[in-house]
Amino acid sequence: MQKEYERIIKLRETLGITQSEMAKSIGVSKQYFSRVEKGETELSKHKVIELCSKHSVSLNWLLKDIGNMLIRNIDKLELRI
């Protein structure tokens, strides 16, 4: 099972965006986001939810490695922890 930071890297690469672009999208610095991807720090719960919301990512996938990475619009109503 991958660690959360490894899934964040996989997500960013799947979306085809840079660390800077991902960081900007959730309101953190590129340096902070780089530390997240290295596993040196974790995103706050608020930032995790923001990342999932802005990029249509399954919260279950990001936090627990359950299900699909990306969700359809109808599934957005079913973000479960």
Sequence and secondary structure as in RCSB ss.txt:
>XXXX:A:sequence
MQKEYERIIKLRETLGITQSEMAKSIGVSKQYFSRVEKGETELSKHKVIELCSKHSVSLNWLLKDIGNMLIRNID
KLELRI
>XXXX:A:secstr
   HHHHHHHHHHHHT  HHHHHHHHT  HHHHHHHHTTSS   HHHHHHHHHHHTB HHHHHH  S SB  GGG
GGG   
